[in-house]
Amino acid sequence: MTVGLPLYLALSTILLVIGALGLLLRRDPLVMVMSIEIMWNAANLALVATARHYGQMGGQVFAFLVITLAAADVAIGLGLIVLVARQRGRLDADRLNWLKG
């Protein structure tokens, strides 16, 4: 019994929706970064599943690039979160308007 491409793409869509809802509904910056990571993983799943289905290596290469980009995103995002948490104490995305200028 094998799992077909539509099931992988459905799981990828579910992960993308969960990540988007977490990004839009939560105001904690750490949860927002984790939601972005869930969305990156949904894209990776779709790329790898499609590449496997069509027998091409391009999807795996792009997934590897997405993983490296996501790692850089997390490193910068967590660095900013730690910096803001040390300076302000409480983390709330609505109250971070002092970062604009």
KOLPA-607783 format. One line per 5 residues: number of its first residue (from 1); their letters; for each residue x, y, z of N, C-alpha, C. Coordinates in steps of 0.05 Angstrom, whole numbers, plus 5000, padded with zeros to 4 digits. Atoms other than C-alpha are relative to their C-alpha. Example, Ala and Ser with C-alpha at 12.3 -4.5 7.8 and 13.67 -1.06 7.14 Angstrom:
2
1) as) 5018,4976,5000,5246,4910,5156,5018,5024,5000  4984,4976,4999,5273,4979,5143,4985,5022,5014
//
This chain:
101
1) mtvgl) 5017,4976,5000,5000,5000,5000,5018,5025,5000  4984,4976,5001,5030,5066,4979,4982,5024,5003  5015,4975,4996,5009,5136,4995,5005,5017,4975  4998,4986,5025,4994,5177,4933,5006,5030,5004  4994,4972,5000,5011,5248,4915,4978,5018,5011
6) plyla) 5021,4983,4988,4942,5277,4932,4999,5000,5030  5000,5001,4971,4948,5254,5004,5023,5017,5012  4977,4984,4991,5017,5286,5011,4993,5030,4997  5007,4972,5004,4991,5351,4981,4978,5009,5019  5020,4993,4981,4930,5349,5026,5012,5005,5028
11) lstil) 4986,4995,4975,4975,5342,5087,5016,5026,5000  4985,4975,5003,5018,5398,5061,4981,5024,5002  5020,4978,4999,4956,5442,5053,4991,5004,5029  5009,4998,4972,4933,5426,5124,5022,5013,5017  4978,4988,4986,5002,5444,5151,5002,5030,4994
16) lviga) 4999,4972,5008,5002,5509,5112,4978,5016,5013  5023,4986,4987,4933,5528,5139,5005,5003,5030  4994,4998,4972,4954,5512,5210,5021,5021,5006  4979,4979,4997,5017,5555,5202,4989,5028,4996  5011,4974,5005,4978,5612,5172,4981,5010,5022
21) lglll) 5017,4992,4978,4926,5611,5227,5016,5006,5025  4983,4993,4977,4980,5609,5280,5013,5027,4997  4987,4975,5006,5014,5668,5247,4980,5023,5003  5019,4978,4999,4950,5709,5242,4986,5003,5027  5015,4999,4976,4917,5691,5308,5016,5004,5026
26) rrdpl) 4984,4998,4976,4974,5689,5358,5017,5025,4998  4984,4976,4999,5012,5751,5380,5027,4997,5013  4974,5006,4988,5071,5718,5414,5020,4996,4978  4980,5002,5022,5133,5727,5370,5012,4972,4998  4989,5027,5001,5159,5657,5388,4981,4981,4985
31) vmvms) 5020,5017,5013,5094,5624,5366,4998,5008,4970  5000,4991,5027,5096,5667,5303,5023,4988,4984  4977,5012,5014,5166,5642,5285,4995,4970,4996  5006,5028,5003,5143,5570,5298,4979,4995,4978  5020,5002,5021,5083,5581,5253,5012,5003,4972
36) ieimw) 4986,4997,5026,5128,5606,5197,5016,4975,4993  4986,5025,5005,5170,5543,5206,4981,4978,4991  5019,5020,5009,5108,5500,5199,4993,5005,4970  5007,4994,5028,5092,5536,5134,5024,4993,4981  4977,5009,5015,5164,5524,5109,5000,4970,4996
41) naanl) 5001,5030,5002,5156,5450,5125,4978,4991,4982  5022,5007,5019,5090,5448,5087,5010,5003,4971  4989,4997,5027,5126,5475,5026,5020,4978,4994  4981,5022,5004,5182,5424,5035,4986,4974,4994  5015,5025,5004,5132,5367,5039,4989,5000,4972
46) alvat) 5011,4999,5027,5098,5390,4975,5022,4997,4979  4978,5002,5020,5165,5398,4938,5010,4971,4998  4989,5027,5000,5191,5330,4959,4980,4980,4989  5020,5019,5010,5126,5293,4946,4996,5002,4970  5003,4996,5029,5118,5324,4877,5024,4989,4985
51) arhyg) 4975,5009,5013,5191,5309,4860,5000,4969,5000  5000,5029,4998,5183,5237,4883,4980,4988,4980  5021,5010,5018,5119,5228,4844,5009,5001,4971  4991,4997,5028,5150,5253,4779,5028,4989,4995  4974,5012,5004,5218,5220,4790,5022,5020,4994
56) qmggq) 4980,4979,5005,5257,5285,4789,5014,5007,5026  4985,4992,4976,5311,5310,4836,4997,5030,5007  5002,4971,4996,5294,5384,4830,4985,5007,5025  5015,4994,4975,5244,5382,4887,5016,4996,5025  4982,5004,4977,5295,5353,4935,5020,5023,5002
61) vfafl) 4980,4978,5000,5345,5407,4915,4987,5025,5011  5013,4977,4990,5295,5462,4926,4992,4997,5030  5007,5004,4972,5273,5431,4992,5025,5004,5018  4975,4995,4985,5346,5432,5015,5005,5030,5002  4997,4971,4999,5350,5505,4997,4980,5014,5019
66) vitla) 5021,4989,4981,5285,5519,5035,5008,4994,5028  4992,5007,4973,5313,5483,5096,5022,5019,5009  4978,4981,4993,5376,5527,5095,4989,5028,5004  5012,4974,4997,5334,5589,5086,4984,5001,5026  5016,5001,4975,5288,5568,5144,5019,5001,5024
71) aadva) 4981,5000,4977,5349,5556,5189,5010,5028,5004  4991,4973,4997,5374,5626,5174,4978,5018,5011  5023,4985,4991,5305,5654,5186,4996,4996,5030  5004,5006,4972,5300,5620,5254,5023,5013,5016  4977,4988,4985,5370,5643,5275,4997,5030,5003
76) iglgl) 5005,4971,4998,5354,5716,5259,4976,5006,5017  5024,4995,4985,5284,5712,5287,5003,4996,5030  4996,5005,4971,5304,5680,5353,5020,5020,5012  4982,4980,4990,5362,5729,5360,4985,5026,5006  5016,4976,4995,5313,5787,5353,4981,4997,5024
81) ivlva) 5018,5005,4978,5264,5755,5401,5015,5001,5027  4984,4999,4975,5318,5745,5454,5008,5029,5007  4992,4972,4996,5342,5817,5445,4977,5016,5011  5023,4985,4992,5272,5845,5452,4991,4991,5028  5008,5010,4973,5256,5800,5512,5018,5010,5022
86) rqrgr) 4982,4990,4980,5318,5824,5548,4995,5030,5005  5004,4971,4997,5302,5898,5535,4973,5006,5011  5027,4993,4993,5227,5898,5544,4987,4982,5021  5012,5018,4980,5211,5838,5587,4977,4984,4989  5024,5014,5010,5142,5822,5558,5001,5001,4969
91) ldadr) 5000,5002,5030,5136,5798,5486,4971,5000,4990  5025,4998,5012,5075,5820,5448,5004,5014,4973  4995,4989,5026,5075,5832,5373,4986,5026,4995  5014,4974,5003,5025,5889,5378,5015,5023,5013  4985,4979,4985,5071,5927,5426,5028,5004,4990
96) lnwlk) 4973,4997,5011,5133,5921,5383,5002,5022,4979  4999,4979,5020,5119,5984,5344,5024,5019,5003  4976,4984,4996,5182,6017,5372,5023,4991,4982  4980,5010,5019,5222,5974,5322,4998,5014,4973  5004,4989,5027,5195,6014,5263,5020,5022,4992
101) g) 4983,4978,5008,5243,6072,5266,5026,4999,5011
//
